Amino acid sequence: MKPSTTFLLSASLALNVVLAGLAVIGSKRLDAELAAQAAAATAHQAARPAATASIDSQTWAALQTPDLAALAQRLGETGFPKDIIRAIVRVLVNEQFAARRHAITNDDGTRAFWKDASSDLKSQLAQFRLSLEQEKTIRDLLGADARASDPLTQARQQARFGHLSQEKIDAVQLLVSEFDRKRSELYYEKGAFNQEDSKQIDSTLRAALAGILSPADLVEYDLRKSNTGRTLRTELAAFNPTEEEFRAIFKLRQPFDEQFSLRSGIPNQEDMRRRSEAQKELNSQIATLFSPDRAVEYARSIDSNYRQTNQLVTRYELPPETTVNLWNTQKEFERRRTEIYSSGSGLTPEQRTQQLTALQQEAITRVTPLLGNSNRLTAYKQYGGSWIDSLVPRPQPKQ
């Protein structure tokens, strides 16, 4: 039979294949996830030599079957790329689970908008378990092909897992997913986290990871995926460490986090004292890693106000040195405020307030040009510049 419609399965038509295929097979909608996957597949195919396949008007009808495993096999034999097959199967599996999902949520568009659906933990647990079952169904249907293979996904995996083999990455992801499931079920079943249970899960997960990864691999995993690694990336954003600096800080910080984790409950005063002393010792050890000037940069970068100011400066695209200039201005005026209190013992409260008010106005005059214009002063006060308002004490309420 002579083909009535012949087209090339190449990068330029990858997305069209998905849309046409779904239309004939009977899919009712193309959700956002499919659109993203199809776009990624299009970009992926652009880097490959074009693969050809002739598909006549009867081919789609011949491909149709309720057996999705057979459908995936037929699509592969016909010449469809793995990325497109995965996108089609994912949408069809989503359609299969739609009725069950609707039965759980019972959301037909008549839900009262003022009622909080998230408070129904039983429903959330059912939805969570259903999503796990849906993902397992896709893995069972596609096997290794269920894993996205486009360059963007591979780049993200390398950022998350370093240079682990794909086999180890798959094993770690499945393991972490299983422990995340246990943690989520604890929350949905009890309505709150049991800190001891969560701590036990973390400990068990750690031991299981050590059974998959070598000591060197586990270090690389921790650098990228541990709580310490995630916290340091946030705290050191303004410090902008090199890889060597980050690794050195992490090595000192991880034992501290493990010892003083707050997951076991709210610390008492003695625990807080011990933690504070250990924090000072840790900061001293970290400072020895750097030159004197770099140590000063580190010390100010871990201050939350400094980090907020740095974020504001970045957002307004101001010169990088603006953060340091604002920080130095803050320290100068805080010092002068202290001097007013320490040397003005003979001042009346009104006189002291007058001096502090004048100091505050001077600070505003100094800070405003650094920010570029006066309109940004309010934003700065909210993001790192609260010290300006603190220069003048708030009036005490009248008795």
N, C-alpha and C positions, 0 to 999 in steps of 0.2 A: 504494500500500500504506500502510495507516494505521500510523503508528509505534506500536510496542508499548512502547517505552521512550524517553521524551523528557526531556532534561535540559539545563540551562543551563551553557554553558562560561563560568563566571565565577570570581571569586576563591575563593569558598567551596568550589567543586568542582574546582578545577584539579588538585589532587593526586589526587583520586578518578579523574579522567580518565586520568591516567598509569597508576595501578594497574590500572584496568579494561582499558585498552588493552594493557598488557604481558601481562596474564593471557590475553587472547584471542589476541594475536599469537603468544604462545608463549615469551615470555621466562621464564627459569627463576629469575631472582633480581633483586632490586632492591638494588643495592649502595649503600654510604654516599654515594657521589658523587651518584647519582641522587636520593637522599633530600634531600640538601642543595640540589640544583638545583631540585627540585620545590618545596621550601619557599620558596626564593627567588622562584620563579615565582609561587607563591601570594601572597606579599607584594606582588610587582610588579603582579599583576592586581587587587589590592585597590584600587589607585589609579586604575584604568582604568574607564571605563564598561563595563558588562557586555555581552559579545557573545553572541548566541544562536545555537544550531544544533540542529536536530532530528536525532537519531541513532537509527535503529531497530535491531532485533535483528540485521539482516543487514548493517549498515554495516561492522562490524569485519571480517567475513568478506570483504567486498568490498575492504577496504583492504589486506588481506594480500598481500604480494608479496616475493620474495627480492631484488628490485631496491630497495635502500634509497633511492636517489635518487627513484624513482617513488613509494615509500611516503611520503617527506617531502613530495613535491608533492601527493599525494592528501590527506594530513593537513592541509596548508595550505588546499587547496580546500574541505575539509570544515568548516573554521573553527577548527582548533586554533591556539592562540597559539604564536608562535615559540619561546618558552621551553620549552613542553611538547614541541614537535616535537624540539627539540635534545636534551632529556632522553631521549626515547624512542630516537632515533637513536644517541645515545652508548651506551646500554645494549646495543642490538642489535649495534653494532660491537664492543663489548667482548666479547660472546658469540662473535662470529665469530673473534676473536683468542685466545679462551681456550685452544683446543687447542694452538695454536702456543706460547703462553706456558707451558703445562704441559710441553710437550716440551722447552723450554729449561731450565726449572727442575728438571724430573724430580722434582717434589715431590708424591708421592702420599700423604703422611702418614706415611711410614716413614723419613724422614730422621732420622739420629741427632741428638738434640738437642744433644749436646756438640760437634758439628762445626760449624765456621764456614763458612756458605755464602758469606759476602762475600769469602772468599779466592779464589773461583773467578772470576777476572777475565774469562775468556772467556765464561762464562755471563752475567756482568753486562753485558758489552758487547752481547751478543745481546739481552738484555732491554731495554737502553737503545735500541737501534736499532728494536726492535719497537714500543716505546712511541712513538717518533717517527713510525713508519709508521702507527700507529693514529690519532694526532692528525691526520696529513696526510689520512688517509681521511675523517675527520669534516669537515675543512675542504673537501675536494673535494666531499663530498656536500651540504654546506649553504652553502658560499660564505660570504658576509658574515654569514649567520645563525648560523654556528658560534660567533660571538662573543657572549658573554652580554651582555644589554642591560638587566639589572635595575638599579635605583638603587644597590644596594650595590656591584656591580661597577664602575659608572660612577664612584662616589665613590672607590673604590680606585684606579682609573686616574688620576683627577685628582690624587690624593695622590702617585702615582708619576711622573706625566708633566706635571703642571701643566695649562696650558690648551692643550696641543697639539691639533691637529685629529685626529679619529679616523683619518684617512688616514695621518697621520704616526705616530700611536701604533701602528697595525697594521704599518707598514713597520719601525719600530724594533724591535718585538717579534719579528718574523720574523728580522730581522738578528741581534739578540742571541741568539735561539734557535739560529741557525746557528753562531755562534761558540762558544756553550756546547757545542754538539754536537762541534765540533772539539776543544775543550778536554777534554771527557769522553772522546772516543775516544783522545786522546793518553794519558790516564791508564790507561784500560782496556787499551790495547794494550801499553804499556810498564811498567805496574805502578807508576809513579811519575811525578810531574810533571817534565818537562824545563823548567827555569826559563827558559832562553833561548827555547824554543819558545813557552812561555806568554807571555813578554814580547812576542814577535813577534805573537802573536795579539791581544794587547791593543792594540798599536800599529796593526795593520791594522783592527781594529774601530773604533778611534777615528777613523781616516781615513774609514772607510765611514759612520760616524755624521755626520761633518762634511759628507758629500755629501748627506745627507737633511735635516739640520737647519740652520737659520740660526745664526749665532753666538749670538744671543740665546736661541734655543731650546736650543742645546747647553749654555749656562750653566745653564738651568733643569733640563735633564736631569742634568747633573753634580751639581747641588745635591741631587737626589733619589736618583740611582742610582749615583754614583761611589763608589769605595772611600773617598775623603776624606769625602764626605757621610755615608756609613754610620758611619765611625769617629767623626766629630764628634758625631753624634746620641747615640752611647754616651758619649763622653767629657764632653759638656756637659750630661748629664742633670741633674746636681746644680746646675749653673749656671743652668739654665732660661732660655736666651737668648730674646730677642725675635727676630722674623724678621730685622729689620735687623741685629742683633748677629750672628746666625748667618751671614748673607750676608757681612758684613764679615770675620768670622773665616775663613770658607771661602776668600775671595779671597786671603788671606795664606797659608793652610795648603796649598792645592792645589799650588802650585809646590814647596813643601818636600817633600810626599809624592812628587811626580813625580821629584825629584832624588835622594831618599834611599830610594827603594823598595827593600825587601829581597828582591824577587823574583829579583834577579840572582844571589843566593847569600848565603852567610854573610859578613858584612863583616869586614875585617881591622881591626887596631887603629887604623890611620890613618883608615880610613873611619868608624870609631866616634867618633874624636876630632872629625873634621870635622862629623859629624852632631850631636854634642853641642853644639859651638859654634854651629851653625846653629839648633839647637833653642832655645838661650838667646836668640839674636837674634830668632827668631820670637816667643818669649814676650814679649820687650821690645816688639816692634812691636804685638802684639795688645793689650798693656796700654795703649798710647797711644790705643786706640779708646774707652776708658771713663773715667769719672770715677774719682778715687782710690779711693773706697769700692767701686765696682763692679770695679775692677781687682783689689782684694784678694779679692773674691768669686771672680773668675775664677781667680786663682792657687791658691787652696785647692781649688776644684772640680775641677781637673785632676789632683789627687793621687788615686791609686787607693784609698788607705785612706779618704779623705773620701767618695769615691763609694760605696764599700761601706757605710760608716756611714749615708749618706743613704738607701740602699736598705733597710737594716735599720730605720731610723727610720720610713720610709714603710710598711713591712710591719707594724710594730707600731702604726701610726696614732698616733704620738707627735707633739707639737707640732713644726712645721717648724724652730723655732729650736734644737731638741735637737741637731741635727747640728752646728751652729756651737758650741754649748756644749761638746759632747764634743770637738770639734776644739781649742778653746781650752784645755780641761783637759789634753788630750794634750800640747800645746805647753808648757804650764806645767810639767808633771812631767818632760818630756824635758829642759827647761832646768835644772830642779833636779837631775836625775840628772847632767848634765854638771858642775854646780857641785860636787857631791860628789867627782867624779873629779879636778877641777882644784884644789880647795882642800884635799883630804884626802890630800896626799902623805905625811903622817906616820902615816896610818892603816895598820894591818895589814890584810891581805886579809879576815880575819874581821870586823874592825870595819867595814870598808867594806860588806861584805855585810849586816851588821846594819842599817846606815843605809839601804841600798837596799831591804831587806826592809820596813823601817818605812815608807819612801816608797811602796812598792807597796801596802801595806795602806791607807795614806791615800788613794791614788788610787782604790782599790776603793770606799772609803767615799764618795768624792766622786762617782764615776761611777754607782753603783748607783741612787741616787734619780733621776738623769736618765733612766735606762732604765725606771723604773717599779717594777721588782722585781728581786730577786737572781737569779731564774731566767733572766733575759735576759742576764746577764753573760757566760755561756759563749758564747752566740751572738755577742755583740759582740766578744769576743776573736777569733772566727773571721772576722768581717766588719768589719774596720777597726780593731779594738781590740787587735791583737797587741802594741802598744807596752806594754801593762800587764805582760805576761809578760817583755818585754825589759828592764824596769827592773832586774831582778835577773839577773846573768849566770848561765848554767848552770854547775853544778859541773864542774870538769875531771876527766876520768877518771884514776883512780890509776894510776901507772906500775908 
